[in-house]
Amino acid sequence: MDNILNIKKWYLDNFEIFQNSLNGESLKPINQLRKDAMAKFSELSFPTIKDEEWKYTNITPLFKHSFKPAASISEIENAQVDQFTFDDLKGYLAVFVNGIYSKDLSRLENLPKEVVISSLEDAINSYHLAVQKYFSKYADYKQHIFTSLNTAFTKDGAFIHIPDGKILEDPVHILFITNSNGEKILSQPRNLFSVGKNSQVKILEHFVSIDHGIYFTNSVSEISAGENAVVDHVKLQEESKNAFHIHRIEVEQERNSNFTSHSISLGGIISRNDCNIRFNGEGGEGTLNGLYLTDGEQLYDTHTMIDHAKPHCTSHEHYKGILDDKSRGVFNGKVMVRKDAQKTNAFQENNNIILSAEALVNTKPQLEIFADDVKCTHGATIGQLDMDSMFYLKSRGIGKVTARAILIHAFASDIIKSIPLKSIKSYIESILTERFNKQFQQ
C-alpha cells in the first residue's frame, strides 16, 4: 500500500513539473480540464483484484516502477520508422515518438480540402471546433483512474477530422514509437477522431518500440462517427514484451453509422484494452473483432461494452486468443440492450486455444437485456487443438508441424480476413507462420 501511495505522489509531483513546462499553454481552457482530471486522479484508487472489473488482472508489477512522463521527443531516423511501415499500404502517415508528434517523420502531404490530420496539440492551439465539441466528452476521467491520468497529462496525440460528405480513400497510419533509451518513461497519447455525416475513413493505430525496455503506454482514443459515417479502425499493438500497455477507446455512433474495430495484440507484459461503443441513433452497426497471441508470462485483458441505447441497431463481437507458456488471457464483454432499444440484433463470442498446460484464460461474455423484441446470442470456448482434425491431416501425409500450423491459421483466419487493410492481413499471417512453424519444430 505504501508503494502505491508513493507512486500516486510521484505522478502528482510530476504533474507540477508538467504544468510549469506549459508556459503560455497553461492559459488555454483545456488546462482547467487537466487540473480537474488530476484532482480526480488524486481521489481515485488504483484497481486491485478485489475490483470486479480487474478481478483477473493483477497490475501490481506496474507499481514497482516510477515512470517519468516523456518531456521531449527522442531522436530517431527515417530508416527506423520504415521498419514499422508497410510498402503496400499507401496512405497518410502520422508518427509520434514517445507520444510526441514528429512532423519530420510524418507524411501528410496532399490532404483533401478541409480534411485535417495533425497532432492534437496543434488542434488544441488552433481551437478546432471538433476539439471544443468532442474532447473528453466520451472518455470518463471521473471514474477511471488511468483515463484521469491521461487527461491530466494531455499534451499530444493524433487528431483526425473528416468533414461531412468526404470519403478518404487512402488509410491513415498513426504510428506510436517508443524509444525508451534505457529510461522508464510514461507515454500518454491522447487521440481524437471526428468523422462527419456521410463520410468514410480507415485508421490504423500502431504501437511499437525501438528496444525491449520497460516503459508504460497509457493511451486514450475518442471517436465520433456522424450520421451515415463509416469508420474502419485497426489497432495493432506489438510493443516491447517488458512494457505495460493500457488503452481506452470510446466510440459514439449516430444514426445509421457503421464502426468496425479490429484489435491485434502481440506485445506487452501486461496489456489492458477497454473498448466501448454507444449507439445514439437508430440503424447503427458496430463490430468488434480481436486476436491476441500471448506467450511467456504475458497477460492480455480486454473489456468491452456495447450500449444499445437506441432501437434497430446491430452489433457483432468476436475475439479469439492463442495462449502459450504461462501466459494469461482475460475477456469480459458486455452487451447492454436498453428498454427502448427494440429490434436489437447482437452477437458476441470469445474463443481460445490453449497451447500449454500452464496457460490460463478467464472469459465472461455478458448480456443485459431490458427490451423484449431482440435477437441476442453470446458464448465462449476454451480448448486445445482438435485432435480429430490433427489425425485427419496427418493421415493425409501432412506432418505434425505443418498440421498444427494449419489448424492455428484456420482458427485465426476469420478474424484476420475481416481486417480491411490487405497489408495488415498479410503481416499478421506472416507472424503466425513464423511463430508457430518455428515453435513446433522445437
C-alpha positions as CSV (number, residue, x, y, z in Angstrom):
1,M,0.0,0.0,0.0
2,D,2.8,2.4,0.9
3,N,4.4,1.8,-2.5
4,I,1.1,2.6,-4.3
5,L,0.8,5.8,-2.3
6,N,4.3,6.7,-3.3
7,I,3.5,6.1,-6.9
8,K,0.5,8.4,-6.7
9,K,2.7,11.1,-5.1
10,W,5.2,10.5,-7.9
11,Y,2.6,11.3,-10.6
12,L,1.2,14.3,-8.6
13,D,4.8,15.8,-8.3
14,N,5.4,15.2,-12.0
15,F,2.1,17.0,-12.8
16,E,3.5,20.1,-11.1
17,I,6.6,19.8,-13.4
18,F,4.4,19.3,-16.4
19,Q,2.3,22.3,-15.5
20,N,5.4,24.5,-15.3
21,S,6.5,23.3,-18.7
22,L,3.3,24.5,-20.4
23,N,4.2,28.2,-20.3
24,G,1.5,30.1,-22.4
25,E,-0.5,26.9,-22.9
26,S,-1.5,26.9,-19.2
27,L,-3.8,29.8,-20.1
28,K,-5.9,27.8,-22.5
29,P,-9.3,26.4,-21.5
30,I,-8.1,22.8,-21.7
31,N,-5.7,23.4,-18.8
32,Q,-8.6,23.6,-16.3
33,L,-9.7,20.2,-17.6
34,R,-6.2,18.9,-16.9
35,K,-6.3,20.2,-13.3
36,D,-9.8,18.7,-12.7
37,A,-8.6,15.4,-14.0
38,M,-5.5,15.4,-11.8
39,A,-7.7,16.3,-8.8
40,K,-9.9,13.3,-9.6
41,F,-6.8,11.2,-10.0
42,S,-5.7,12.0,-6.5
43,E,-9.1,10.9,-5.2
44,L,-9.4,7.6,-7.1
45,S,-7.7,4.4,-6.2
46,F,-5.7,2.2,-8.4
47,P,-7.6,-1.0,-9.2
48,T,-6.8,-4.3,-7.5
49,I,-8.0,-7.8,-8.0
50,K,-10.8,-7.0,-5.4
51,D,-12.4,-4.8,-8.1
52,E,-14.8,-6.8,-10.3
53,E,-13.5,-5.1,-13.5
54,W,-9.9,-6.1,-12.6
55,K,-10.6,-9.4,-10.9
56,Y,-8.2,-11.4,-13.0
57,T,-5.7,-8.7,-13.9
58,N,-3.1,-8.1,-11.2
59,I,-1.3,-4.8,-12.1
60,T,0.9,-4.9,-9.0
61,P,4.1,-5.2,-11.3
62,L,3.2,-1.8,-12.7
63,F,3.8,-0.2,-9.3
64,K,7.3,-1.5,-9.0
65,H,8.4,1.3,-11.4
66,S,8.4,5.1,-11.3
67,F,7.7,6.1,-14.8
68,K,8.7,9.6,-15.8
69,P,6.4,11.4,-18.3
70,A,8.2,11.8,-21.6
71,A,9.1,15.5,-21.8
72,S,10.7,15.8,-25.2
73,I,10.9,13.9,-28.5
74,S,13.5,11.2,-28.8
75,E,15.5,11.4,-32.0
76,I,15.1,8.5,-34.4
77,E,15.9,8.2,-38.1
78,N,13.6,7.6,-41.1
79,A,15.1,4.2,-41.5
80,Q,13.9,3.2,-38.1
81,V,10.4,4.4,-39.0
82,D,10.5,2.5,-42.2
83,Q,10.8,-0.9,-40.4
84,F,7.3,-0.3,-38.9
85,T,5.6,0.8,-42.1
86,F,4.1,-1.3,-44.9
87,D,5.3,-0.9,-48.5
88,D,1.9,-1.6,-50.0
89,L,-0.1,0.5,-47.5
90,K,-0.4,3.7,-49.5
91,G,-1.9,6.5,-47.4
92,Y,-1.1,9.1,-44.8
93,L,1.5,8.6,-42.0
94,A,1.5,10.4,-38.7
95,V,4.4,9.5,-36.5
96,F,4.6,10.0,-32.7
97,V,7.8,9.3,-30.8
98,N,7.3,8.7,-27.1
99,G,3.8,10.2,-27.5
100,I,5.0,13.4,-29.2
101,Y,4.3,14.3,-32.8
102,S,7.2,14.3,-35.3
103,K,6.5,16.4,-38.3
104,D,9.8,15.5,-40.0
105,L,9.0,11.8,-39.8
106,S,5.3,12.1,-40.9
107,R,4.0,12.1,-44.4
108,L,0.8,14.1,-44.5
109,E,1.0,15.9,-47.9
110,N,-1.8,16.5,-50.3
111,L,-4.7,16.1,-47.9
112,P,-8.1,16.6,-49.4
113,K,-9.7,20.0,-48.8
114,E,-11.0,20.5,-45.2
115,V,-9.6,17.1,-44.0
116,V,-7.3,17.6,-41.0
117,I,-4.7,15.0,-39.9
118,S,-2.4,16.6,-37.3
119,S,-1.2,16.5,-33.8
120,L,-3.7,17.0,-31.1
121,E,-1.5,19.8,-29.7
122,D,-1.9,21.8,-33.0
123,A,-5.7,21.2,-32.9
124,I,-5.9,22.4,-29.4
125,N,-3.8,25.5,-30.1
126,S,-6.0,26.4,-33.2
127,Y,-9.2,25.9,-31.1
128,H,-10.5,23.5,-33.7
129,L,-14.3,23.1,-33.4
130,A,-14.1,19.3,-33.1
131,V,-11.8,19.6,-30.1
132,Q,-14.2,22.0,-28.4
133,K,-17.1,19.7,-29.2
134,Y,-15.8,16.2,-28.5
135,F,-12.6,16.3,-26.5
136,S,-13.1,14.5,-23.2
137,K,-16.8,14.2,-23.8
138,Y,-16.7,10.4,-24.1
139,A,-13.7,9.1,-22.1
140,D,-14.8,9.4,-18.4
141,Y,-11.9,10.5,-16.3
142,K,-14.1,10.8,-13.2
143,Q,-14.4,7.1,-12.7
144,H,-11.4,5.6,-14.4
145,I,-8.0,6.4,-12.8
146,F,-5.9,5.7,-15.9
147,T,-8.1,7.9,-18.0
148,S,-7.8,10.7,-15.4
149,L,-4.0,10.3,-15.5
150,N,-4.0,10.5,-19.3
151,T,-6.4,13.5,-19.3
152,A,-4.3,15.3,-16.7
153,F,-1.1,14.9,-18.8
154,T,-2.8,15.6,-22.2
155,K,-0.1,17.2,-24.4
156,D,-0.2,15.5,-27.8
157,G,-1.7,12.7,-29.8
158,A,-3.4,12.1,-33.1
159,F,-6.2,14.4,-34.4
160,I,-8.3,13.4,-37.4
161,H,-11.2,15.5,-38.7
162,I,-13.2,14.3,-41.7
163,P,-15.9,16.8,-42.6
164,D,-19.4,15.9,-43.8
165,G,-19.6,14.2,-47.1
166,K,-15.9,13.4,-47.5
167,I,-14.6,9.9,-48.3
168,L,-10.9,9.5,-47.5
169,E,-9.9,6.7,-49.9
170,D,-6.3,6.2,-48.5
171,P,-5.9,4.9,-44.9
172,V,-4.4,6.9,-42.1
173,H,-1.4,5.1,-40.4
174,I,-0.8,6.5,-36.9
175,L,2.5,5.2,-35.7
176,F,3.3,5.4,-32.0
177,I,7.0,4.6,-31.5
178,T,8.5,4.3,-28.0
179,N,12.3,4.8,-27.8
180,S,13.0,4.5,-24.1
181,N,16.8,4.6,-24.3
182,G,17.1,2.7,-21.0
183,E,14.7,5.1,-19.2
184,K,11.4,4.1,-17.6
185,I,9.2,6.6,-19.4
186,L,5.5,7.2,-19.5
187,S,3.9,7.8,-22.9
188,Q,0.3,9.1,-22.9
189,P,-1.0,9.7,-26.4
190,R,-4.5,11.3,-26.5
191,N,-6.3,10.8,-29.8
192,L,-9.5,12.4,-31.2
193,F,-11.1,11.2,-34.4
194,S,-14.1,13.1,-35.7
195,V,-15.8,11.6,-38.7
196,G,-18.7,13.7,-40.1
197,K,-22.0,12.9,-41.7
198,N,-21.8,10.7,-44.8
199,S,-18.0,10.4,-44.5
200,Q,-15.7,7.4,-44.6
201,V,-12.2,6.7,-43.2
202,K,-9.8,3.8,-42.4
203,I,-7.5,4.3,-39.4
204,L,-4.6,2.2,-38.2
205,E,-3.3,2.8,-34.6
206,H,0.0,1.1,-34.4
207,F,2.1,0.8,-31.2
208,V,5.7,-0.3,-31.5
209,S,9.0,0.0,-29.7
210,I,12.7,0.5,-30.8
211,D,14.0,-1.6,-28.0
212,H,12.9,-4.1,-25.3
213,G,12.8,-1.6,-22.5
214,I,10.5,-1.3,-19.5
215,Y,8.0,1.6,-20.1
216,F,4.4,2.5,-19.8
217,T,2.0,3.4,-22.6
218,N,-1.3,4.9,-21.3
219,S,-3.4,5.8,-24.3
220,V,-7.0,7.1,-24.9
221,S,-8.8,7.4,-28.2
222,E,-12.2,9.1,-28.6
223,I,-14.1,8.5,-31.8
224,S,-17.2,10.3,-33.1
225,A,-19.0,8.7,-36.0
226,G,-21.6,11.0,-37.5
227,E,-24.8,10.1,-39.3
228,N,-24.2,7.5,-42.1
229,A,-20.5,7.6,-41.4
230,V,-18.3,4.6,-42.0
231,V,-15.2,4.1,-39.8
232,D,-12.8,1.2,-40.1
233,H,-10.4,1.2,-37.1
234,V,-7.5,-1.2,-36.7
235,K,-5.3,-1.4,-33.6
236,L,-2.0,-3.2,-33.9
237,Q,-0.2,-3.5,-30.6
238,E,3.3,-5.0,-30.8
239,E,5.3,-3.2,-28.1
240,S,8.1,-4.5,-26.0
241,K,7.2,-7.6,-24.0
242,N,8.6,-5.8,-21.0
243,A,6.2,-2.9,-21.4
244,F,2.9,-2.0,-19.8
245,H,0.1,-1.1,-22.2
246,I,-3.3,0.4,-21.2
247,H,-5.6,1.7,-23.9
248,R,-9.2,3.0,-23.8
249,I,-11.3,3.5,-26.9
250,E,-14.6,5.3,-26.6
251,V,-16.9,5.4,-29.7
252,E,-20.1,7.4,-30.1
253,Q,-22.2,6.4,-33.1
254,E,-25.0,8.4,-34.6
255,R,-27.9,7.3,-36.8
256,N,-27.1,4.7,-39.5
257,S,-23.3,4.9,-38.8
258,N,-21.0,1.9,-39.1
259,F,-18.0,1.4,-36.9
260,T,-15.7,-1.6,-37.1
261,S,-12.8,-2.3,-34.8
262,H,-10.0,-4.9,-35.4
263,S,-7.7,-5.3,-32.5
264,I,-4.5,-7.4,-32.8
265,S,-2.4,-7.7,-29.6
266,L,1.1,-9.2,-29.6
267,G,3.3,-7.3,-27.2
268,G,3.4,-6.0,-23.6
269,I,3.9,-7.9,-20.4
270,I,0.5,-6.6,-19.2
271,S,-1.9,-5.3,-21.8
272,R,-5.3,-3.9,-20.8
273,N,-7.7,-2.8,-23.5
274,D,-11.1,-1.2,-22.9
275,C,-13.3,-0.6,-26.0
276,N,-16.8,0.9,-25.6
277,I,-19.5,1.6,-28.2
278,R,-22.7,3.6,-27.7
279,F,-25.5,3.8,-30.3
280,N,-27.0,7.3,-30.2
281,G,-29.3,6.8,-33.2
282,E,-31.3,4.1,-34.9
283,G,-29.8,1.9,-37.6
284,G,-26.3,1.8,-36.3
285,E,-23.9,-1.1,-36.9
286,G,-20.9,-1.9,-34.6
287,T,-18.3,-4.6,-35.0
288,L,-15.6,-5.5,-32.5
289,N,-13.1,-8.2,-33.7
290,G,-9.9,-9.1,-31.9
291,L,-7.0,-11.6,-31.9
292,Y,-4.5,-11.9,-29.1
293,L,-1.3,-14.0,-29.1
294,T,0.4,-14.4,-25.8
295,D,3.4,-16.4,-24.5
296,G,5.9,-16.3,-21.7
297,E,4.3,-14.6,-18.8
298,Q,2.3,-12.1,-20.8
299,L,-1.1,-11.0,-19.5
300,Y,-3.7,-9.8,-22.0
301,D,-7.0,-8.3,-20.8
302,T,-9.9,-6.9,-22.9
303,H,-13.1,-5.4,-21.5
304,T,-15.8,-4.2,-24.0
305,M,-19.1,-2.6,-23.6
306,I,-21.7,-2.2,-26.4
307,D,-24.5,0.0,-25.3
308,H,-27.7,-0.4,-27.4
309,A,-29.3,2.8,-26.3
310,K,-31.5,3.1,-29.5
311,P,-33.6,0.6,-31.5
312,H,-32.9,-1.1,-34.8
313,C,-29.1,-1.4,-34.2
314,T,-26.8,-4.3,-34.8
315,S,-23.6,-5.4,-33.1
316,H,-21.2,-8.2,-33.8
317,E,-18.3,-9.0,-31.4
318,H,-15.8,-11.8,-31.8
319,Y,-12.5,-12.2,-30.0
320,K,-10.0,-15.1,-30.3
321,G,-7.0,-15.9,-28.2
322,I,-4.0,-18.2,-28.8
323,L,-2.1,-18.7,-25.5
324,D,1.2,-20.5,-24.7
325,D,3.6,-21.0,-21.8
326,K,2.4,-19.3,-18.6
327,S,0.5,-16.5,-20.3
328,R,-2.9,-15.3,-19.2
329,G,-5.9,-14.1,-21.1
330,V,-9.0,-12.2,-19.8
331,F,-12.1,-11.4,-21.8
332,N,-15.1,-9.5,-20.4
333,G,-17.6,-8.4,-23.0
334,K,-20.8,-6.8,-22.0
335,V,-23.8,-6.0,-24.3
336,M,-26.5,-3.9,-22.8
337,V,-29.9,-3.5,-24.5
338,R,-31.9,-0.7,-23.0
339,K,-35.6,-0.7,-22.5
340,D,-36.5,1.2,-25.7
341,A,-33.9,-0.5,-27.9
342,Q,-36.3,-2.8,-29.7
343,K,-35.3,-4.8,-32.8
344,T,-31.7,-5.1,-31.5
345,N,-29.6,-7.8,-33.0
346,A,-26.4,-8.6,-31.0
347,F,-23.9,-11.4,-31.3
348,Q,-20.9,-11.9,-29.0
349,E,-18.4,-14.7,-28.8
350,N,-14.9,-15.4,-27.4
351,N,-12.9,-18.5,-28.4
352,N,-9.5,-19.5,-27.1
353,I,-6.9,-22.1,-27.8
354,I,-4.5,-23.2,-25.1
355,L,-1.1,-24.5,-26.3
356,S,0.4,-25.4,-22.9
357,A,-0.6,-26.9,-19.6
358,E,0.1,-23.6,-17.7
359,A,-1.7,-21.1,-19.9
360,L,-5.0,-19.8,-18.5
361,V,-8.0,-17.8,-19.8
362,N,-10.8,-16.2,-17.8
363,T,-13.7,-15.4,-20.1
364,K,-17.1,-13.7,-19.2
365,P,-19.4,-12.8,-22.0
366,Q,-22.4,-10.9,-20.7
367,L,-25.9,-9.8,-21.9
368,E,-28.1,-7.3,-20.0
369,I,-31.4,-7.1,-21.9
370,F,-34.2,-4.7,-20.8
371,A,-36.2,-4.9,-24.1
372,D,-38.4,-7.8,-25.3
373,D,-38.2,-7.7,-29.1
374,V,-34.5,-8.6,-29.6
375,K,-32.2,-11.2,-31.0
376,C,-29.1,-11.7,-28.8
377,T,-26.6,-14.5,-28.5
378,H,-23.3,-15.0,-26.7
379,G,-20.9,-17.7,-26.0
380,A,-17.3,-18.7,-25.1
381,T,-15.0,-21.6,-25.6
382,I,-11.6,-22.6,-24.2
383,G,-9.8,-25.7,-25.5
384,Q,-6.8,-27.3,-27.2
385,L,-6.2,-28.0,-30.9
386,D,-8.8,-30.5,-32.1
387,M,-7.1,-34.0,-32.1
388,D,-9.5,-35.4,-34.7
389,S,-8.5,-32.7,-37.1
390,M,-4.9,-33.3,-36.3
391,F,-5.3,-37.0,-37.0
392,Y,-7.1,-36.3,-40.3
393,L,-4.4,-34.0,-41.6
394,K,-1.6,-36.5,-40.5
395,S,-3.5,-39.3,-42.2
396,R,-3.2,-37.3,-45.4
397,G,0.5,-37.2,-45.2
398,I,0.8,-33.8,-43.5
399,G,3.5,-33.7,-40.8
400,K,2.8,-32.7,-37.2
401,V,4.5,-29.3,-37.5
402,T,2.5,-28.3,-40.6
403,A,-0.7,-29.8,-39.3
404,R,-0.6,-27.8,-36.1
405,A,0.3,-24.6,-38.0
406,I,-2.6,-25.2,-40.4
407,L,-5.1,-25.6,-37.5
408,I,-3.9,-22.4,-35.8
409,H,-4.1,-20.4,-39.0
410,A,-7.6,-21.8,-39.6
411,F,-8.6,-20.8,-36.0
412,A,-7.4,-17.2,-36.5
413,S,-8.5,-16.8,-40.1
414,D,-12.0,-15.4,-39.7
415,I,-10.6,-12.6,-37.5
416,I,-7.7,-11.9,-39.9
417,K,-9.8,-11.9,-43.1
418,S,-12.1,-9.3,-41.7
419,I,-9.3,-6.7,-41.5
420,P,-9.9,-4.1,-44.3
421,L,-6.2,-3.4,-44.9
422,K,-4.6,-6.1,-47.1
423,S,-1.1,-5.4,-46.0
424,I,-2.1,-5.8,-42.3
425,K,-3.7,-9.2,-43.1
426,S,-0.5,-10.4,-44.8
427,Y,1.6,-9.1,-41.9
428,I,-0.4,-11.0,-39.3
429,E,-0.4,-14.1,-41.4
430,S,3.4,-13.9,-41.6
431,I,3.7,-13.6,-37.8
432,L,1.5,-16.6,-37.3
433,T,3.6,-18.6,-39.8
434,E,6.9,-17.6,-38.3
435,R,5.9,-18.0,-34.6
436,F,4.2,-21.4,-34.8
437,N,6.1,-23.1,-37.5
438,K,9.3,-22.3,-35.6
439,Q,7.8,-23.3,-32.3
440,F,6.5,-26.7,-33.4
441,Q,9.9,-27.6,-34.8
442,Q,11.5,-27.4,-31.4
